[in-house]
């Protein structure tokens, strides 16, 4: 997986934002438009959150 290039610390903040949005019931499209992570990363986080491989 290719990580999005972000300043140190900001990537982790974006990952936490995605996790929090998924936990609160946000849809994947809403999450993708609200974060600076690339689509592949958001989908991986979503799959991990749902327990899929």
C-alpha positions as MATLAB code, in Angstrom:
seq = 'XXXXXXXXXXXXXXXXXXXXXXXXXXXXXXXXXXXXXXXXXXXXXXXXXXXXX';
ca = [
       0.000    0.000    0.000;
       1.280    3.418   -0.936;
       0.944    5.907    1.920;
      -0.147    9.473    1.351;
       2.738   11.917    1.771;
       1.904   14.119    4.758;
       4.007   15.934    7.359;
       5.092   13.852   10.355;
       2.226   13.363   12.788;
      -0.440   14.522   10.361;
      -0.768   11.081    8.771;
      -1.584    9.512   12.139;
      -4.146   12.271   12.796;
      -5.820   11.546    9.455;
      -5.924    7.799   10.203;
      -7.588    8.512   13.565;
     -10.061   10.862   11.854;
     -11.032    8.100    9.418;
     -11.454    5.562   12.245;
     -13.591    7.987   14.258;
     -15.775    8.799   11.257;
     -16.313    5.103   10.519;
     -17.170    4.414   14.174;
     -19.742    7.219   14.111;
     -21.421    5.683   11.059;
     -20.118    7.925    8.290;
     -20.215    6.461    4.799;
     -17.072    5.664    2.854;
     -17.687    8.466    0.317;
     -18.082   11.017    3.112;
     -14.890    9.762    4.745;
     -12.923    9.970    1.486;
     -14.005   13.555    0.858;
     -13.195   14.614    4.433;
      -9.625   13.348    4.653;
      -6.372   13.907    2.827;
      -5.536   10.188    2.753;
      -5.639    8.419   -0.593;
      -8.500    6.100   -1.537;
      -6.436    2.923   -1.069;
      -5.564    3.870    2.524;
      -9.163    4.745    3.394;
     -10.394    1.433    1.983;
      -7.737   -0.509    3.943;
      -8.704    1.265    7.181;
     -12.368    0.529    6.432;
     -11.627   -3.161    5.809;
      -9.552   -3.380    9.003;
     -12.373   -1.665   10.912;
     -14.897   -4.176    9.586;
     -12.549   -7.115   10.215;
     -12.105   -7.987    6.546;
      -8.900   -8.869    4.716;
];
